[in-house]
Amino acid sequence: MLTGEVEHQLDDRGRVAIPRAYRDLMEHGGFITRGWYGCLFLFPWEEWRKIEDRLTQVRITDIDGDRVKQFFASGSKLFLDRQGRIVLPPALRKSVGIDRDVVLRGVINRIEIWAKDRWQAYQDEEFSPERIMEKAAALGI
């Protein structure tokens, strides 16, 4: 299970170090793609395969399913280098505004990779105490 949050910086080649706690789950590589909310999703390969299996079952006539497929189409498989880094593809970096400072967040079955400033703005808006109380009440917590 992936949890926690770490700040890092991209190097000049667009690489970012994956936290040690996450590296074992990336042993067989991963799949990086656009995510919801304006971040990137990095799935350990085994987790991505579960999603991929579901996507291959979507009929060509299912327009909504096809939209989801198209959304993930810009993603790619990747592997950690010897220092535990990955290269963030330039087109994906551009799509979510990642330039230098990033936040990596473990979110159960994936790693979210955010531009630091975008993460802060999203967090301020979505995780206000009032909003969390509302959502917790809806869940019966």
N, C-alpha and C positions, 0 to 999 in steps of 0.2 A: 504494500500500500504506500502511495506517495503522499507525504504531507510535509509541511514546512514552507518557508519562504527565505530566499537568499538574493542579495543584490550582487551583480557582477557588471563587468564592462566587456564589450566586444573588443577584440584585438584588431589590428589593421587589416587582417584577412577575413574579418567577419565571423571569427570563432568565439565561442563562449564555453567556459568550463561548466560541466554538469556536476552538481554537488555529489560528493562521495556517496551520500545516503541513497542516491537514485541510480548510481552506476550499475549495481548488480542487476536491476530490472532492465537495463539497456544492453545486457550481455549479447543479445542476438540482433542488436540494432534497434532502430526506431523508425517512426514515420512522422514527419513534420508537415503541418498543413495550417491553413488559416483556421482560426477558431472563432467562436462567437465573441462578442464584446469588444473586439479590437485588439486581440492578442493572437499569438500562435499557439497551437496545440502540438505537443510532442508526446506521442504515444509509444510506450515500449512495443516492440514488434508483435508480441503475443496479443496485446490489447487491440492493436490496430487490426490484426487478422480477424478478430471477432466482429469488428465494425465492417470490415471488407466483406466478410461472409454474408452479413445482412444486406449490404448494398448490392451484392451480386444477385440477390433474390428479387430485387425491385424490377417489376415489369417495365418494358420500354414505354408502355402506355400510361404509366403512373407519373404524371407531370411533376407532382411534388417530390416524389422519390428521385426523379431525374435531376431536379434542382439541387437536392442534397448531394448527389453524385458530382454534379458540376462544381459545387462549392469546394469539395475536397480534391478536385482534379489537379489543382496546382501544387499539391503536396509531393513529397518525395521520400524515399527510404534513405536512411543515413546510418552511419556507424560512429562510435566514439573513436578518437585517435588515442595514441598511447598515453597522452596526458589527460584523458577524460574530457576532451573538448569535442564540440560539433561545429560545423560550419552552417550558419544560418543563410539559406539561399537569398541572394540580393532582392529578388522580386518579392519574396515573402517579407523580408525586413521592411521594404518600402511600403507594402500593403498595410502594415500596422504601425508605421512611424518609428521603427527601431533604428537608432543612429549609433549610440554608444552605451549609455547606461540602461541596464535591463534588470528586471525582477523575474526570478524563476520561482514558480509556486507549484508545489505538489498538491494535486487535487484528486486524490484517491487513485484514479486509473490513468492519469495523464499529468504532464508538466505543462503549465501555462507559462509562456514567455512574453513578457510585457515590456514596452518602453516604460522606463521608470516614471516619467511625468504622466503618461497616459494611465498607468496603474494607480497613481495617487489620485488623479481626477475621478477615475471610476470608483475607487474605494470611497472617496468622500461622498459621492452621490449614492451609490448602491448600499453601502454598509453603515448608513446613519443608524443610531440607536432606534429611532422611531420606525424605520423601515424593517429592521431586523425583528423588532417586537411584533410588528404586523405579520410578517412572514412566519414567525414562530407560533403565533396564535393560530394562524391558518393551518399549521401542521399539528396543532394540538399540543404544543410544547409549553 
